[in-house]
Amino acid sequence: MPETRHVGVLVFDEAEVLDVAGPYEVFSIAGRRSGLEPFKVSLVAPREGSVALRNGFVVEPHHTIENAPPIDLLLIPGGYGTRRELTNETLLEWIRTRAAKAELVLSVCTGSLLLGKAGLLDGLAATTHHGAVDLLRQISPSSLVDPRERFIDNGRVITSAGVSAGVDMALHVVDRLLGEELALEAAHYMEWHWDRSRDESADQGV
């Protein structure tokens, strides 16, 4: 039986709803129909209290950055709120510290801006939402930013394009860590058209 990995999903005001909820769903249900519990998922916020994601979607975090337990998979979502958090040095330092200890560091959409600002994309290939490509290039000039990619796996650091691409990336992580069978099982349960192509222009969904 595989070990249970803790997936810590950062949440902050004006984060994109599906950036958070899509991967949360994937990791929460992966393996469960086979009687496994490979992932425990929690929401981690910069402060105490509820967090209002985009369009008034309110969530109650499980932890704050001050009291979150060890995180194996650190996931950073995007959304308009990333622009504000780019100046939040306390949060950026937390991302750096937790990323250094994590097995994998994942970003969805403009979450890559926070990884770039934290210096975690230096020298790596990366992607982001199509509307933030130039900004990511400014923030992380040593990164190879490729807007054609739906997700890019650098080994420890994996970035995805905008919003729905985070689900495909999460399924890719399940495939990588647990095998294709459990990834397909999760996609089938969600009735998700899993696009495994890294090329945005070539949908190879199953």
Secondary structure, 3 states (H helix, E strand, C coil): CCCCEEEEEECCCCCCHHHHHHHHHHHHHCCHHHCCCCEEEEEEECCCCCEECHHHCEECCCEECCCCCCCCEEEECCCCHHHHHCCCHHHHHHHHHHHHHCCEEEECCCHHHHHHHCCCCCCCEECCCHHHHHHHHHHCCCCEECCCECEEECCCEEEECCCCHHHHHHHHHHHHHHCHHHHHHHHHHHCCCCECCCECCCCCEC
